[in-house]
Every structure is written in structure tokens, then in C-alpha cells.
């Protein structure tokens, strides 16, 4: 059963902002300040810049393949199911740990009011959020808008009131532990930008995802990065190292310093609300990864089942919630480092996936948003994320190694026997080695269905005819008479007419006026006797067909034959073809199409009025 598309731009933007603003700003600044000093501002900026490279890659990928499971889905389609299994489990773990981290943060503030064990509070809220996510996503999206609007207002109020209280002496020394500490801290706080992953994972539930998600990613990252730097500048300038280092409530502490007790209470409430939005969105997005893995038969099938009433993946949500509850009992530093390491690796995979998909020349990979400055953005991201991972030390590398082994074991022991999947890397290997490795068009077919679903393409009669029509892919150069003779032989049985008669009609129509619309395109079309007959034949001649002096190398030919009673549809078919061939890259796609089915897909996915 498909998930429902119910989230709009404001809700998606709010999910990303709420996820990033919470843990990244209400807990981490104190711990990060102890590592890098006031230069932690630079650490956040570096993390934001690197997140931009991953964000641009993810924006392109998710605009092309807006499916549940986000990063897992397109890593699998680019690098294969083995790497996809590892990435899917990585990202599921990362988002779950990040949500668990939010619950710990929420409990750290709530304990000031309730006075109960931090773990009991966290588990209690986790159970509440599991129930909310079992009920549905629409209400969560609306709630998120309210929460984030309040959070942004409070953050701006905090910045505006805090600037006059900043003591510049608190920034000296600026980087007490050196540049290496600043860079490693950038890796540590990278988890602060994990909200972008949450958008990718719920792409299947977003309205107009090809446009909505990239815009929401770009705006949320820009807004949050600016807010992070301003808030941390104020917090560091107000508190100084002695009060800020290792504080788990840095923003509330700073607010208390220049606004008194009311300020501390106000920002503590804001933190609790922020963590509510993060944990709730975390369960929602993380649970889509087991769902996507299960759909591809890489995890047990029950995880892809959805609730008949609420259309939510209940088993996947329960599994994710259970993992979060277990994660609550890990040490906070371990929790952050593990989640950040996995998150960095996932962004790195996104950059690699863009390169693989583009260089594979998979025809039906059609992103609405394209990452600028390709491939330099991706190369910078790969190098930068690599340095971040190594900069985080041995623990990070050991975490990656252990999780990779576990992920590959899951694939080899379970998924390998149950799935046969094509992926873009095979297309590159096939082209480079000049060997036939692919025996089916499963990846192209899947991408075509995704594009049709994404663009809400409703099949009409023209589509149905094209799906059943004959597609000729001719290698050699030929004259128009020879070509029409092939057409007559091919279509004679289909329209119940003698080949010689059909050939005469085609030649007669061409003598009246050339059907070559331009130098590379011709649309021969004739009216025949009879009733309820309509047929389209599509042809590509790689070396070109000689139609006339002005059209000596026609490579794209659409032959239309119909009876008088089909005249109206005849005209609509002509209009449809005209719209398709007017696309700026039509000629390039037509020339590079791998086979006749690829030619058919160009027509079916062409932009036209339906």
C-alpha cells in the first residue's frame, strides 16, 4: 500500500528546521565549546558548508527519486543492494540515535520541572511519540509548523537581546586547542544538520516532491546555519569558557545571565518544544528506512506492511521506537559521536551516488533539481567528509568498520538470496568494459514509474498507443523509398492493408509536401479508408534518412496512420508529438538512447499537455 502525499513546503521546511534547531543548539554548544573554545563558531560554519555539498547532492537525488527511505533508496539504485543495505541500516541507526539524543536533551530540561530520572522521562516521551507516529503524519506536520514558528521567534528574540550582553574578552583565546580541534569539532557537531536527512526519508509523503523538497532543503539549511552561528556567538560571549564548557543547558544558562529567571524558563520551554519536534520527526523519518529495505526484500517483509486505517508502517515504527529506547542508555558522548559519524558517511554516499548516476547515463534518471558546479561540489564533499571522519578519531573509524561488517552480513545472509537488482554502477562498468552485463531494463523501468508518479502523469490514449506501437531502430543510412517500404511491410497486417497500397499512399503524401518538420525530424501522416483504425510507428535511423535536400539526415520519424473518423485524435497525436520533440534536449536523448525501449520511454515521459 502506498503512503499518502500530505506534506507541503511549509511543513517540510519546518520538519527540517525543527530537527536541526533542537539538539544542535540547545545541548551541543557547551560540549563542543569545551573541545574547540570560542572557535566552535567556525566549527559550526565548516559543518554547515560541508552539509551544503551533501544537501545539494541529496536535493538532486531526492528530486529524481522521491521515495520512502530517501538516502537508502538512491544509494541502492546507484551502488547496488550490498552498499545500499549498509547505508540504509547506517542511516536508520543515525536518525534513531539522533532522536534518542533529542529525548535525552528533552529530559535534561524536563527534570528541572518534574525531578524524575532522566531515563524514565525519555522513555515515557518516546512511547508517546511512537503512538503519535502510528496514528499519522499529517497532524505531525501541522504541529511542526507551529513549534518551529515559535522556535524561530524565540531564537531571534534571544539573539537580539543577547548581543548587548556579549563580553568580547570571552573570545580570548579564540582557539585554545588549535585548528585540529576546530576541525574535529566540526565533525562532532555535524549531527546538528541531520534534519535534512529526515526530509529525504519522507519524500514519498510530500506534495510535488521534485520542487518542494530541494527548496525546503536549501532554505532550511541557510536559515539554520545563520541562526546557529549567531546564537553560539551570543552564548559564548555571554557565558565564557568557565560557565559554558560541558553545560547541557547552554542557551538557558545564557538567557538566565542577561534575562534573569524568566529568560531561563522561557528558553527551557523552547528547548523542550524543540526536542518534542525532533524526536517526533525522528521516529517518523527513521522508520521509513526499514520500510524501504523491506520493500526491496533486504529485510523481512512484515516491516513494509502499512496500517489499513492510518496508512503508516506500524511494524517499522515499533522497531525504530524500540531501538531508540535502547539507545537512551548509552553515554551521551558516545551517542553523539556514533550518530555524527554515520550521518557524515551518509552524506558522503550521496555525493558518490550523484557521480555514479550521472556518469552511468541512465536515461530515466531525471532530476528536477540539478546540483550546480558538478562534479566539483561532490568532489569537495567527498574529500571534506573523509577528513571529518578521520578527524573524529579511532572511535569513529571503528564504528564505521563494525557497522559496515554488520550491514554486509545482513545482506549476504538475508538479502542476497532474495533480491536481484540492477544499479547504475553496472551501466558504467558495461560501457567502460564494452561488455554486455545487463539483461533487462529493470532500473530504467523503475525510474520511469517513479517519474510518472512524481510528475503525476496520467496515461491517456496517446500513451496507450505508444506503449503498444512498433519501434524501429535502424542502423544504416537509407533513402525515403526504402524506409517507406519497411514501414508498409511492418504496418500492413496491423491496419489490414496490402503493403503495396500503403507504400503508394505514403509516397503520394510525401510528393504533395515533405513531412520533414526540420532537418532531424519527420512526421509522415496519412488518412486511410475504413473505421476505427489508428496506428503510430516510431523509428530512429542512426545514420539518417534522406527525405529532401533540406532534410538529408532525418533520425527521428513518427509515422501516423488513421481513418477519417479518427481525424480529431489524429490532430491531437500530432500536437502531442510536436510538444515532445520541442524539449531542448530531445535530440540528444534520441541520439543517445540505448535501444528501442529507451526510445519509447523518451516519448512516454515527454512533457506535454494531457
Secondary structure by P-SEA (a helix, b strand, c coil): ccccccccaaaaaaaaaaaaaaccccccaaaaaaacccaaaaaaaaaaaaaaaaaaaaaaaaaacccccaaaaaaaacccaaaaaaaaaaaaaaaaaaaaaaaaaaaaaaaacccccaaaaaaaaaaaaaaaaaaccaaaaaaaaaaaaaaaaaaaaaaaaaccccccccccccccccaaaaaaaaaaaccccaaaaaaaaacccccccccaaaaaaaaaaaaaaaaaaaaaaaaaaccccccccccccaaaaaaaacccaaaaaaaaaaaaaaaaaaaaaaaaaaaaaaaaaaaaccccccccccccccccaaaaaaaaaaaaaaaccccaaaaaaaaaaaaaaaaaaaaaaaaaaaaaccccccccccccaaaaaaaaaaaaaaaaaaaacaaaaaaaaaaaaaaaaaaaacccccbbbbcaaaaaaaaaacccccccaaaaaaaaaaaaaaacccccaaaaaaaabbbbbbcccccaaaaaaaaaaaccccccccaaaaaaaaaaaaaaccccccccbbbbbbccccccccbbbbbbbccccccccccccccbbbbbbbcccaaaaaaaaaaaaaaaaaccaaaaaaaacccaaaaaaaaaaccccc
